[in-house]
Amino acid sequence: MQSIKTGLGRVSGSGDAQRGEFVAVAPAYADTMFLNMFYDLTRGLYQDFNQAFAKKWKVETGKTVTPSSSRMAARAVRLARCLGGLQADVVTLALAYDIDALASKGLVNADWQKRLPDNASPYTSTIVFLVRKGNPKHTKDWDDLTKPGVSIVTSNPKTSSGARWNYLAAWAYAQHKPGGKEQTAKELVSKLYKNAGVLDSGARGAMTSFVQRGQGDVLIAWENEAFLSLKEFGPDKFEIVAPSVSILAEPPVAVMEKVVANMARASWPRPISSICTATKGRSRRSRRAISIVRIRTRCRPNSRSSSRS
């Protein structure tokens, strides 16, 4: 068991880590309704997930499920909606302690992380840099983001759960350097965020600012988002830089047991579990040069951060 104190709070444990931003999935009526709430960076994945679930459910039960998706706001809003009674069957809330908050209200089982494979994290990503073609600022590692004249685009860790992974990745790099300690980590992240020319409320917004609006020199991004940018806008415009140290982001999934029980869908966790296993994916193309740090995040933000995040 390890404990790492960060500017966002205390991260303790031994193992994995957490991440993200946001979106929701809204389906239809009565016995055909299935609501999966997820954050924006996994929109494509869960569109495929919904189709796979509907197909599997039809084969196993003969019943039709018709899920659809709808965009939702940032972390604080989606968590508040769940706590306020949103009838979601499944939640994918980038940060484990957000699901813990639901568990504390009896909406999710206390041992939710043991109820699905891989500690309830069906996929992983990591944090990389997206730069413009040719890497004009010669960005190679986290220290380069603190140099004068470098404009960073990222999301705000006070409003974006995905940005907290970015923050923790930079913190981990500083602590893993020779002589690294809490003070040097604070200094690095402080310098880094002073270079943030754009601090969007969410990770998808940060990508839009960098890729489509042409703002900034470097985007701190989830690896899957960086590859999505290359796919959609072309490798002739952007390239990915893998820092020497990053973090293994493992966003969790949990079944809203209370909702499922109340709506007589107690058997749903079984196919949900199998689909989570079937759709498990780990993008690893840029990771060959990265030292991945794995931390089980139970990062509970201090009062100043949590009041706004």
Contacts in CASP RR format, 6 or more apart in sequence:
PFRMAT RR
TARGET T0000
AUTHOR 0000-0000-0000
METHOD contacts of the structure
MODEL  1
MQSIKTGLGRVSGSGDAQRGEFVAVAPAYADTMFLNMFYDLTRGLYQDFN
QAFAKKWKVETGKTVTPSSSRMAARAVRLARCLGGLQADVVTLALAYDID
ALASKGLVNADWQKRLPDNASPYTSTIVFLVRKGNPKHTKDWDDLTKPGV
SIVTSNPKTSSGARWNYLAAWAYAQHKPGGKEQTAKELVSKLYKNAGVLD
SGARGAMTSFVQRGQGDVLIAWENEAFLSLKEFGPDKFEIVAPSVSILAE
PPVAVMEKVVANMARASWPRPISSICTATKGRSRRSRRAISIVRIRTRCR
PNSRSSSRS
1 12 0 8 1.000
1 13 0 8 1.000
1 14 0 8 1.000
2 12 0 8 1.000
2 13 0 8 1.000
2 14 0 8 1.000
2 295 0 8 1.000
3 10 0 8 1.000
3 11 0 8 1.000
3 12 0 8 1.000
3 13 0 8 1.000
4 10 0 8 1.000
4 11 0 8 1.000
4 12 0 8 1.000
4 171 0 8 1.000
4 172 0 8 1.000
4 175 0 8 1.000
4 295 0 8 1.000
5 11 0 8 1.000
5 182 0 8 1.000
6 167 0 8 1.000
6 168 0 8 1.000
6 171 0 8 1.000
6 185 0 8 1.000
6 299 0 8 1.000
7 167 0 8 1.000
7 171 0 8 1.000
7 186 0 8 1.000
7 189 0 8 1.000
7 302 0 8 1.000
7 305 0 8 1.000
8 157 0 8 1.000
8 164 0 8 1.000
8 167 0 8 1.000
8 168 0 8 1.000
8 299 0 8 1.000
8 301 0 8 1.000
8 302 0 8 1.000
8 305 0 8 1.000
9 299 0 8 1.000
9 300 0 8 1.000
9 301 0 8 1.000
9 302 0 8 1.000
9 305 0 8 1.000
10 298 0 8 1.000
10 299 0 8 1.000
10 300 0 8 1.000
11 168 0 8 1.000
11 295 0 8 1.000
11 296 0 8 1.000
11 297 0 8 1.000
11 298 0 8 1.000
11 299 0 8 1.000
12 296 0 8 1.000
12 298 0 8 1.000
13 295 0 8 1.000
13 296 0 8 1.000
13 298 0 8 1.000
14 296 0 8 1.000
15 294 0 8 1.000
15 295 0 8 1.000
15 296 0 8 1.000
16 119 0 8 1.000
16 121 0 8 1.000
16 248 0 8 1.000
16 250 0 8 1.000
16 294 0 8 1.000
16 295 0 8 1.000
16 296 0 8 1.000
16 297 0 8 1.000
17 165 0 8 1.000
17 168 0 8 1.000
17 247 0 8 1.000
17 248 0 8 1.000
17 249 0 8 1.000
17 250 0 8 1.000
17 293 0 8 1.000
17 294 0 8 1.000
17 295 0 8 1.000
17 296 0 8 1.000
17 297 0 8 1.000
18 94 0 8 1.000
18 95 0 8 1.000
18 96 0 8 1.000
18 97 0 8 1.000
18 161 0 8 1.000
18 164 0 8 1.000
18 165 0 8 1.000
18 249 0 8 1.000
18 250 0 8 1.000
18 251 0 8 1.000
18 252 0 8 1.000
18 297 0 8 1.000
18 299 0 8 1.000
19 41 0 8 1.000
19 94 0 8 1.000
19 95 0 8 1.000
19 125 0 8 1.000
19 161 0 8 1.000
19 162 0 8 1.000
19 164 0 8 1.000
19 165 0 8 1.000
19 222 0 8 1.000
19 249 0 8 1.000
19 250 0 8 1.000
19 251 0 8 1.000
20 39 0 8 1.000
20 41 0 8 1.000
20 75 0 8 1.000
20 94 0 8 1.000
20 95 0 8 1.000
20 160 0 8 1.000
20 161 0 8 1.000
20 162 0 8 1.000
20 163 0 8 1.000
20 164 0 8 1.000
20 165 0 8 1.000
20 203 0 8 1.000
20 222 0 8 1.000
20 249 0 8 1.000
20 251 0 8 1.000
21 39 0 8 1.000
21 40 0 8 1.000
21 41 0 8 1.000
21 74 0 8 1.000
21 75 0 8 1.000
21 94 0 8 1.000
21 155 0 8 1.000
21 160 0 8 1.000
21 161 0 8 1.000
21 162 0 8 1.000
21 202 0 8 1.000
21 203 0 8 1.000
21 204 0 8 1.000
22 38 0 8 1.000
22 39 0 8 1.000
22 40 0 8 1.000
22 41 0 8 1.000
22 72 0 8 1.000
22 73 0 8 1.000
22 74 0 8 1.000
22 75 0 8 1.000
22 78 0 8 1.000
22 94 0 8 1.000
22 161 0 8 1.000
22 202 0 8 1.000
23 38 0 8 1.000
23 39 0 8 1.000
23 40 0 8 1.000
23 42 0 8 1.000
23 43 0 8 1.000
23 46 0 8 1.000
23 69 0 8 1.000
23 70 0 8 1.000
23 71 0 8 1.000
23 72 0 8 1.000
24 35 0 8 1.000
24 36 0 8 1.000
24 37 0 8 1.000
24 38 0 8 1.000
24 69 0 8 1.000
24 70 0 8 1.000
24 71 0 8 1.000
24 72 0 8 1.000
24 78 0 8 1.000
24 88 0 8 1.000
25 34 0 8 1.000
25 35 0 8 1.000
25 36 0 8 1.000
25 37 0 8 1.000
25 38 0 8 1.000
25 46 0 8 1.000
25 50 0 8 1.000
25 67 0 8 1.000
25 68 0 8 1.000
25 69 0 8 1.000
25 70 0 8 1.000
26 35 0 8 1.000
26 67 0 8 1.000
26 68 0 8 1.000
26 69 0 8 1.000
26 70 0 8 1.000
27 33 0 8 1.000
27 34 0 8 1.000
27 35 0 8 1.000
27 50 0 8 1.000
27 65 0 8 1.000
27 66 0 8 1.000
27 67 0 8 1.000
27 68 0 8 1.000
28 66 0 8 1.000
28 67 0 8 1.000
28 68 0 8 1.000
31 63 0 8 1.000
32 63 0 8 1.000
32 64 0 8 1.000
32 65 0 8 1.000
32 66 0 8 1.000
33 65 0 8 1.000
33 263 0 8 1.000
34 50 0 8 1.000
34 53 0 8 1.000
34 54 0 8 1.000
34 65 0 8 1.000
34 67 0 8 1.000
34 89 0 8 1.000
34 268 0 8 1.000
35 67 0 8 1.000
35 86 0 8 1.000
35 87 0 8 1.000
35 88 0 8 1.000
35 89 0 8 1.000
35 90 0 8 1.000
36 46 0 8 1.000
36 49 0 8 1.000
36 50 0 8 1.000
36 67 0 8 1.000
36 88 0 8 1.000
36 89 0 8 1.000
36 90 0 8 1.000
36 91 0 8 1.000
36 92 0 8 1.000
37 72 0 8 1.000
37 78 0 8 1.000
37 81 0 8 1.000
37 82 0 8 1.000
37 86 0 8 1.000
37 88 0 8 1.000
37 90 0 8 1.000
37 91 0 8 1.000
37 92 0 8 1.000
37 93 0 8 1.000
38 46 0 8 1.000
38 91 0 8 1.000
38 92 0 8 1.000
39 75 0 8 1.000
39 78 0 8 1.000
39 92 0 8 1.000
39 93 0 8 1.000
39 94 0 8 1.000
39 161 0 8 1.000
39 162 0 8 1.000
39 251 0 8 1.000
40 71 0 8 1.000
40 202 0 8 1.000
40 203 0 8 1.000
40 204 0 8 1.000
41 94 0 8 1.000
41 162 0 8 1.000
41 203 0 8 1.000
41 204 0 8 1.000
41 222 0 8 1.000
41 224 0 8 1.000
41 225 0 8 1.000
42 92 0 8 1.000
42 123 0 8 1.000
42 251 0 8 1.000
43 69 0 8 1.000
45 123 0 8 1.000
45 279 0 8 1.000
46 69 0 8 1.000
46 92 0 8 1.000
47 69 0 8 1.000
48 279 0 8 1.000
49 275 0 8 1.000
49 279 0 8 1.000
50 67 0 8 1.000
50 68 0 8 1.000
50 69 0 8 1.000
52 275 0 8 1.000
52 278 0 8 1.000
52 279 0 8 1.000
53 65 0 8 1.000
53 67 0 8 1.000
53 271 0 8 1.000
53 272 0 8 1.000
53 275 0 8 1.000
54 64 0 8 1.000
54 65 0 8 1.000
54 66 0 8 1.000
54 67 0 8 1.000
56 271 0 8 1.000
56 274 0 8 1.000
56 275 0 8 1.000
57 63 0 8 1.000
57 65 0 8 1.000
57 271 0 8 1.000
58 64 0 8 1.000
58 65 0 8 1.000
60 271 0 8 1.000
72 78 0 8 1.000
72 81 0 8 1.000
74 159 0 8 1.000
74 160 0 8 1.000
74 201 0 8 1.000
74 202 0 8 1.000
75 93 0 8 1.000
75 94 0 8 1.000
75 95 0 8 1.000
75 98 0 8 1.000
75 159 0 8 1.000
75 160 0 8 1.000
75 161 0 8 1.000
75 309 0 8 1.000
76 159 0 8 1.000
76 308 0 8 1.000
76 309 0 8 1.000
78 93 0 8 1.000
79 93 0 8 1.000
79 98 0 8 1.000
79 101 0 8 1.000
79 102 0 8 1.000
82 88 0 8 1.000
82 91 0 8 1.000
82 93 0 8 1.000
82 102 0 8 1.000
82 107 0 8 1.000
82 256 0 8 1.000
83 101 0 8 1.000
83 102 0 8 1.000
83 105 0 8 1.000
83 107 0 8 1.000
87 259 0 8 1.000
87 263 0 8 1.000
88 256 0 8 1.000
88 259 0 8 1.000
89 255 0 8 1.000
89 256 0 8 1.000
89 259 0 8 1.000
89 260 0 8 1.000
89 263 0 8 1.000
89 265 0 8 1.000
89 268 0 8 1.000
90 253 0 8 1.000
90 254 0 8 1.000
90 255 0 8 1.000
90 256 0 8 1.000
90 272 0 8 1.000
91 99 0 8 1.000
91 102 0 8 1.000
91 108 0 8 1.000
91 253 0 8 1.000
91 254 0 8 1.000
91 256 0 8 1.000
92 251 0 8 1.000
92 252 0 8 1.000
92 253 0 8 1.000
93 99 0 8 1.000
93 102 0 8 1.000
93 161 0 8 1.000
93 251 0 8 1.000
93 252 0 8 1.000
93 254 0 8 1.000
94 161 0 8 1.000
94 162 0 8 1.000
94 165 0 8 1.000
94 251 0 8 1.000
95 161 0 8 1.000
95 164 0 8 1.000
95 251 0 8 1.000
95 297 0 8 1.000
95 299 0 8 1.000
96 113 0 8 1.000
96 252 0 8 1.000
96 296 0 8 1.000
96 297 0 8 1.000
96 298 0 8 1.000
97 297 0 8 1.000
97 298 0 8 1.000
97 299 0 8 1.000
97 300 0 8 1.000
98 161 0 8 1.000
99 108 0 8 1.000
99 112 0 8 1.000
99 252 0 8 1.000
99 254 0 8 1.000
100 298 0 8 1.000
102 108 0 8 1.000
102 254 0 8 1.000
102 256 0 8 1.000
103 109 0 8 1.000
103 110 0 8 1.000
103 112 0 8 1.000
103 254 0 8 1.000
106 257 0 8 1.000
106 258 0 8 1.000
107 256 0 8 1.000
107 257 0 8 1.000
107 258 0 8 1.000
107 259 0 8 1.000
108 254 0 8 1.000
108 255 0 8 1.000
108 256 0 8 1.000
108 257 0 8 1.000
108 258 0 8 1.000
109 115 0 8 1.000
109 255 0 8 1.000
109 257 0 8 1.000
112 120 0 8 1.000
112 252 0 8 1.000
112 254 0 8 1.000
112 255 0 8 1.000
113 119 0 8 1.000
113 120 0 8 1.000
113 252 0 8 1.000
113 254 0 8 1.000
114 120 0 8 1.000
115 254 0 8 1.000
115 255 0 8 1.000
115 269 0 8 1.000
115 273 0 8 1.000
116 122 0 8 1.000
116 253 0 8 1.000
116 254 0 8 1.000
116 255 0 8 1.000
116 269 0 8 1.000
116 272 0 8 1.000
116 273 0 8 1.000
116 276 0 8 1.000
117 273 0 8 1.000
117 276 0 8 1.000
117 277 0 8 1.000
117 280 0 8 1.000
118 250 0 8 1.000
118 277 0 8 1.000
118 280 0 8 1.000
119 250 0 8 1.000
119 252 0 8 1.000
120 252 0 8 1.000
120 253 0 8 1.000
120 254 0 8 1.000
120 276 0 8 1.000
121 250 0 8 1.000
121 251 0 8 1.000
121 252 0 8 1.000
121 253 0 8 1.000
122 253 0 8 1.000
122 276 0 8 1.000
122 277 0 8 1.000
122 279 0 8 1.000
122 280 0 8 1.000
122 281 0 8 1.000
123 250 0 8 1.000
123 251 0 8 1.000
123 279 0 8 1.000
123 280 0 8 1.000
123 281 0 8 1.000
123 282 0 8 1.000
124 248 0 8 1.000
124 249 0 8 1.000
124 250 0 8 1.000
124 281 0 8 1.000
124 282 0 8 1.000
124 283 0 8 1.000
125 222 0 8 1.000
125 223 0 8 1.000
125 224 0 8 1.000
125 249 0 8 1.000
125 282 0 8 1.000
125 283 0 8 1.000
126 169 0 8 1.000
126 222 0 8 1.000
126 223 0 8 1.000
126 246 0 8 1.000
126 247 0 8 1.000
126 248 0 8 1.000
126 249 0 8 1.000
126 286 0 8 1.000
126 287 0 8 1.000
126 290 0 8 1.000
126 292 0 8 1.000
127 165 0 8 1.000
127 166 0 8 1.000
127 169 0 8 1.000
127 220 0 8 1.000
127 221 0 8 1.000
127 222 0 8 1.000
127 223 0 8 1.000
127 243 0 8 1.000
127 246 0 8 1.000
127 247 0 8 1.000
127 249 0 8 1.000
128 221 0 8 1.000
128 222 0 8 1.000
128 223 0 8 1.000
128 226 0 8 1.000
128 240 0 8 1.000
128 241 0 8 1.000
128 242 0 8 1.000
128 243 0 8 1.000
128 246 0 8 1.000
128 286 0 8 1.000
128 290 0 8 1.000
129 139 0 8 1.000
129 145 0 8 1.000
129 218 0 8 1.000
129 219 0 8 1.000
129 220 0 8 1.000
129 221 0 8 1.000
129 226 0 8 1.000
129 240 0 8 1.000
129 241 0 8 1.000
129 242 0 8 1.000
129 243 0 8 1.000
130 207 0 8 1.000
130 210 0 8 1.000
130 211 0 8 1.000
130 218 0 8 1.000
130 219 0 8 1.000
130 221 0 8 1.000
130 225 0 8 1.000
130 226 0 8 1.000
130 229 0 8 1.000
130 238 0 8 1.000
130 239 0 8 1.000
130 240 0 8 1.000
130 241 0 8 1.000
131 137 0 8 1.000
131 139 0 8 1.000
131 217 0 8 1.000
131 218 0 8 1.000
131 219 0 8 1.000
131 238 0 8 1.000
131 239 0 8 1.000
131 240 0 8 1.000
131 241 0 8 1.000
132 217 0 8 1.000
132 237 0 8 1.000
132 238 0 8 1.000
132 239 0 8 1.000
133 235 0 8 1.000
133 236 0 8 1.000
133 237 0 8 1.000
133 238 0 8 1.000
133 239 0 8 1.000
134 239 0 8 1.000
135 239 0 8 1.000
135 241 0 8 1.000
136 217 0 8 1.000
137 144 0 8 1.000
137 147 0 8 1.000
137 149 0 8 1.000
137 150 0 8 1.000
137 217 0 8 1.000
137 218 0 8 1.000
138 144 0 8 1.000
139 145 0 8 1.000
139 150 0 8 1.000
139 217 0 8 1.000
139 218 0 8 1.000
139 241 0 8 1.000
140 241 0 8 1.000
140 243 0 8 1.000
141 173 0 8 1.000
141 243 0 8 1.000
141 244 0 8 1.000
142 169 0 8 1.000
142 170 0 8 1.000
142 173 0 8 1.000
142 174 0 8 1.000
142 188 0 8 1.000
142 192 0 8 1.000
142 243 0 8 1.000
142 244 0 8 1.000
142 245 0 8 1.000
143 188 0 8 1.000
144 150 0 8 1.000
145 152 0 8 1.000
145 170 0 8 1.000
145 192 0 8 1.000
145 195 0 8 1.000
145 218 0 8 1.000
145 220 0 8 1.000
146 188 0 8 1.000
146 191 0 8 1.000
146 192 0 8 1.000
146 194 0 8 1.000
146 195 0 8 1.000
147 195 0 8 1.000
149 195 0 8 1.000
149 217 0 8 1.000
150 195 0 8 1.000
150 217 0 8 1.000
150 218 0 8 1.000
151 195 0 8 1.000
151 196 0 8 1.000
151 197 0 8 1.000
151 198 0 8 1.000
151 215 0 8 1.000
151 216 0 8 1.000
151 217 0 8 1.000
151 218 0 8 1.000
152 192 0 8 1.000
152 193 0 8 1.000
152 195 0 8 1.000
152 196 0 8 1.000
152 197 0 8 1.000
152 198 0 8 1.000
152 216 0 8 1.000
152 217 0 8 1.000
152 218 0 8 1.000
152 219 0 8 1.000
152 220 0 8 1.000
153 196 0 8 1.000
153 197 0 8 1.000
153 198 0 8 1.000
153 200 0 8 1.000
153 206 0 8 1.000
153 209 0 8 1.000
153 210 0 8 1.000
153 215 0 8 1.000
153 216 0 8 1.000
153 218 0 8 1.000
153 219 0 8 1.000
153 220 0 8 1.000
154 163 0 8 1.000
154 166 0 8 1.000
154 196 0 8 1.000
154 198 0 8 1.000
154 199 0 8 1.000
154 200 0 8 1.000
154 206 0 8 1.000
154 219 0 8 1.000
154 220 0 8 1.000
155 162 0 8 1.000
155 163 0 8 1.000
155 166 0 8 1.000
155 199 0 8 1.000
155 200 0 8 1.000
155 201 0 8 1.000
155 202 0 8 1.000
155 203 0 8 1.000
155 205 0 8 1.000
155 206 0 8 1.000
156 163 0 8 1.000
156 199 0 8 1.000
156 200 0 8 1.000
156 201 0 8 1.000
156 202 0 8 1.000
157 163 0 8 1.000
157 164 0 8 1.000
157 166 0 8 1.000
157 167 0 8 1.000
157 305 0 8 1.000
157 309 0 8 1.000
158 305 0 8 1.000
158 308 0 8 1.000
158 309 0 8 1.000
159 201 0 8 1.000
159 202 0 8 1.000
159 308 0 8 1.000
159 309 0 8 1.000
160 200 0 8 1.000
160 201 0 8 1.000
160 202 0 8 1.000
160 203 0 8 1.000
160 206 0 8 1.000
160 309 0 8 1.000
161 309 0 8 1.000
162 202 0 8 1.000
162 203 0 8 1.000
162 222 0 8 1.000
162 249 0 8 1.000
163 202 0 8 1.000
163 203 0 8 1.000
163 206 0 8 1.000
164 299 0 8 1.000
164 309 0 8 1.000
165 222 0 8 1.000
165 247 0 8 1.000
165 249 0 8 1.000
166 220 0 8 1.000
167 189 0 8 1.000
168 247 0 8 1.000
168 295 0 8 1.000
168 297 0 8 1.000
168 299 0 8 1.000
169 243 0 8 1.000
169 245 0 8 1.000
169 246 0 8 1.000
169 247 0 8 1.000
169 293 0 8 1.000
170 185 0 8 1.000
170 188 0 8 1.000
170 189 0 8 1.000
170 192 0 8 1.000
171 185 0 8 1.000
171 188 0 8 1.000
171 189 0 8 1.000
172 245 0 8 1.000
172 246 0 8 1.000
172 247 0 8 1.000
172 293 0 8 1.000
172 295 0 8 1.000
173 188 0 8 1.000
173 243 0 8 1.000
173 244 0 8 1.000
173 245 0 8 1.000
173 246 0 8 1.000
174 180 0 8 1.000
174 184 0 8 1.000
174 185 0 8 1.000
174 187 0 8 1.000
174 188 0 8 1.000
174 189 0 8 1.000
175 181 0 8 1.000
175 182 0 8 1.000
175 184 0 8 1.000
175 185 0 8 1.000
176 245 0 8 1.000
176 291 0 8 1.000
176 293 0 8 1.000
177 184 0 8 1.000
193 199 0 8 1.000
197 215 0 8 1.000
197 216 0 8 1.000
198 206 0 8 1.000
198 209 0 8 1.000
198 210 0 8 1.000
198 215 0 8 1.000
198 216 0 8 1.000
200 206 0 8 1.000
200 208 0 8 1.000
200 209 0 8 1.000
203 221 0 8 1.000
203 222 0 8 1.000
203 225 0 8 1.000
204 225 0 8 1.000
206 219 0 8 1.000
206 220 0 8 1.000
206 221 0 8 1.000
207 219 0 8 1.000
207 221 0 8 1.000
207 225 0 8 1.000
207 229 0 8 1.000
209 215 0 8 1.000
209 216 0 8 1.000
210 216 0 8 1.000
210 219 0 8 1.000
211 219 0 8 1.000
211 229 0 8 1.000
211 233 0 8 1.000
211 238 0 8 1.000
218 241 0 8 1.000
219 226 0 8 1.000
221 229 0 8 1.000
222 249 0 8 1.000
223 240 0 8 1.000
223 283 0 8 1.000
223 285 0 8 1.000
223 286 0 8 1.000
223 287 0 8 1.000
224 283 0 8 1.000
226 238 0 8 1.000
226 240 0 8 1.000
226 286 0 8 1.000
227 240 0 8 1.000
227 283 0 8 1.000
227 285 0 8 1.000
227 286 0 8 1.000
229 238 0 8 1.000
230 238 0 8 1.000
230 239 0 8 1.000
230 240 0 8 1.000
240 286 0 8 1.000
242 286 0 8 1.000
242 287 0 8 1.000
242 288 0 8 1.000
242 289 0 8 1.000
242 290 0 8 1.000
243 290 0 8 1.000
244 289 0 8 1.000
244 290 0 8 1.000
244 291 0 8 1.000
245 290 0 8 1.000
245 291 0 8 1.000
245 293 0 8 1.000
246 290 0 8 1.000
246 291 0 8 1.000
246 292 0 8 1.000
246 293 0 8 1.000
247 292 0 8 1.000
247 293 0 8 1.000
247 294 0 8 1.000
247 295 0 8 1.000
248 292 0 8 1.000
248 293 0 8 1.000
248 294 0 8 1.000
248 295 0 8 1.000
253 272 0 8 1.000
253 276 0 8 1.000
255 268 0 8 1.000
255 269 0 8 1.000
255 272 0 8 1.000
257 269 0 8 1.000
260 266 0 8 1.000
260 268 0 8 1.000
260 269 0 8 1.000
300 306 0 8 1.000
301 309 0 8 1.000
END
